[in-house]
Amino acid sequence: MDRFYRKHFMIRSLRWAYRLHWFDQKIMSGMVDGVAGLTVRSSKAFAWLESLNNSIINGLGVFGVILAQGTKMFDRFFVDGLVKGLGELSEGLGRGLANLQGKQVQSYITYAVVFLLFIVFWFFI
């Protein structure tokens, strides 16, 4: 009985155990190591891509701030300056024409007609 048990159960069980051990060491560990290596390499690649993405996003943010500051300066000095300058010019002309009028409507109308003719000749002739 011991021989039968040893030959049919114990030896076959040991052979299966050795085969499964070999399969585990050579095949399964190799697959696990391969997957682990692939995971490490891919995580390094994704970390590099993330740092590149962060650099691009930060660069675009800085560019946006610089562009906004430039637009603000252009608006402040050129657009608002032009409007303010035209307003002051209109106010000065109005005060000058009011002083020229000297409470004589006829002279005011004469100056306005002369100025209008000057503008017409200047731009159209």
C-alpha positions in Angstrom: 0.0 0.0 0.0 2.8 2.4 0.8 4.4 1.7 -2.5 1.2 2.2 -4.4 0.5 5.4 -2.5 4.1 6.6 -3.1 4.1 5.7 -6.8 0.7 7.0 -7.7 0.1 9.9 -5.4 3.3 11.1 -3.8 5.6 11.0 -6.8 2.9 12.4 -9.2 2.1 15.1 -6.7 5.7 16.0 -6.4 6.1 16.1 -10.2 3.1 18.4 -10.5 4.5 20.5 -7.7 7.9 20.8 -9.6 6.1 21.6 -12.9 3.9 24.2 -11.2 6.9 25.7 -9.4 8.8 25.9 -12.8 5.7 27.5 -14.4 5.4 30.0 -11.6 9.1 30.9 -11.6 9.7 31.1 -15.4 6.3 32.0 -16.9 4.3 33.8 -14.2 7.2 35.7 -12.6 8.4 36.7 -16.1 5.0 38.1 -17.0 4.6 39.9 -13.7 8.1 41.3 -14.0 7.3 42.4 -17.6 4.1 44.0 -16.6 5.8 45.7 -13.7 8.6 47.0 -15.9 6.1 48.2 -18.5 4.2 49.9 -15.7 7.3 51.7 -14.4 8.4 52.8 -17.9 4.9 54.0 -18.8 4.6 55.9 -15.5 7.9 57.6 -16.2 6.7 58.5 -19.7 3.4 59.8 -18.3 5.3 61.8 -15.7 7.5 63.4 -18.4 4.4 64.2 -20.5 2.7 65.7 -17.4 5.7 67.9 -16.7 5.8 69.0 -20.4 2.0 69.7 -20.3 2.5 71.7 -17.1 5.3 73.7 -18.7 3.1 74.5 -21.7 0.2 75.5 -19.6 2.4 77.7 -17.4 4.0 79.3 -20.5 0.5 80.0 -21.9 -0.5 81.5 -18.7 2.5 83.8 -18.6 2.0 84.7 -22.2 -1.7 85.6 -21.4 -0.6 87.8 -18.5 1.9 89.6 -20.7 -0.6 90.1 -23.5 -3.2 91.4 -21.1 -0.7 93.9 -19.6 0.3 95.1 -23.1 -3.4 95.5 -24.1 -4.1 97.4 -20.9 -1.2 99.8 -21.7 -2.3 100.3 -25.3 -5.9 101.0 -24.1 -4.7 103.4 -21.4 -2.3 105.5 -23.4 -3.6 105.3 -27.0 -7.3 104.6 -27.0 -8.2 106.5 -23.8 -5.5 109.1 -24.6 -7.0 109.8 -28.0 -10.5 110.2 -26.6 -9.3 112.4 -23.8 -7.3 114.5 -26.3 -10.2 114.9 -28.6 -12.4 115.9 -25.7 -9.9 118.5 -24.5 -9.6 119.8 -28.1 -13.3 120.2 -28.4 -13.6 121.9 -25.1 -10.8 124.3 -26.1 -12.3 125.1 -29.4 -15.7 125.6 -27.8 -14.2 128.1 -25.3 -12.3 129.8 -28.1 -15.3 130.2 -30.3 -17.4 131.4 -27.3 -14.8 134.2 -26.7 -14.8 135.0 -30.4 -18.5 135.3 -30.4 -18.5 138.2 -28.0 -22.3 138.0 -27.8 -22.6 138.6 -31.5 -24.4 135.7 -33.1 -23.6 137.0 -36.6 -19.8 136.8 -36.1 -20.1 133.4 -34.6 -22.0 132.1 -37.6 -19.5 133.7 -39.9 -16.6 132.0 -38.1 -18.5 128.7 -38.3 -19.1 129.0 -42.0 -15.5 130.0 -42.6 -14.3 127.0 -40.6 -16.7 124.7 -42.4 -15.4 125.9 -45.8 -11.9 125.4 -44.6 -12.7 121.8 -43.7 -14.4 121.2 -47.0 -11.5 122.6 -49.0 -8.9 120.8 -46.9 -10.5 117.3 -47.3 -12.3 117.4 -50.6 -10.3 119.7 -52.8 
